[in-house]
Amino acid sequence: MKKSLITTALLGFASAAISVSTANAATIFTGPGDLILGFYASSGTGSGSTVEVDLGSATNYDNATPGKVINLSGVNGLSTLDLSTTYGAGFASDTSLQWGVAAGNAVTSIPGVPFDTVWVSDPEIHPGTLNTPWTTDVALNQQTPSDAIETINGGMNAMTSTANSNVTEIVPASQGNSWAFQDDLNVPGSSFGYFVPTIDNKITNTATSGTLSGFSLSDFYLLNPNAPVNSNGQLLGQFALNATTGTFEFGLISEPSSIGLTGVGFLSLIGFVALRRRRSIMAA
């Protein structure tokens, strides 16, 4: 991931107060191709545990309305109370704490989705700047990360949630179906034995100015094994995490959507989205 594309702010993510828990422990039921948000710390407090959140079917993020912001915080999403319980009260400044988002389609057929399709986050190492997109490969090769991600999915199914979020579990990092275990797969610096470098973003890697200030940003790609080999994945949107305020959101930037948006074409799309947003604000 050596190239980068300088972008304008893609979407305005509104800050929100840390959610107050109103949930009770529940049974988590994952479905085929569910999107999993995973946290783990490479050292320090909580390094022996991983926090995993079921964000629902990845296809919901494929087909959501362009320009929409989806709130994924609270009792039906990420609760920062689970992060503070696991990684300590100072988790928001823990430089070892990482997060990533992924889904796979390796076990059960999803209507209209080829086997070994993968959805995966791509961290903005320099917030506001896209890294080189993840690229597609044949199903045989994408099966490696798809299987690993689905192992996490299967491990969450029918498990008991935390008291703070109906869709979150906390498990030992050493557990074979945990996010930390499958993400590392004994290959340092990679994810799921496939993505190099890792799909994970540091919770402290945040923007320092603009509407995205305070957010750790990861772009989100769909890798369709039926697409031409080594073509850029389809950019679906952007996940944004503000650990200080407890806000976790997903923003759509996929209008028009296509596989392999690069160079002038991609910058034109970004300009269009930004211009449309400015016009909407002026008209309000």
ABEGO torsion letter per residue (X at the ends): XABBBBBBBABBBBBBBBBBBABBBBBBBBBBGBBBBBBBBABEBGAABBBBBBAEBAAAAAABBBGBBBBABEAABBBAAAAAAAAEAAAAABAABBBBBBBBBAABBBBGBBBGBBBBBBBBABBGBBBBBBBBBBAAAAAAAAAAAAAAAAAABGBBBBAABAABBBBBAABAABAAAAAAGGBBGBBGGABOBBABBBAABBBABEAABGBBBBBBBBBBAABBBGBBBBBAEBBBBBAAAGBBBBBBAAOBBBBGBBEAAAAAAAAAAAAAAAAAAAAX
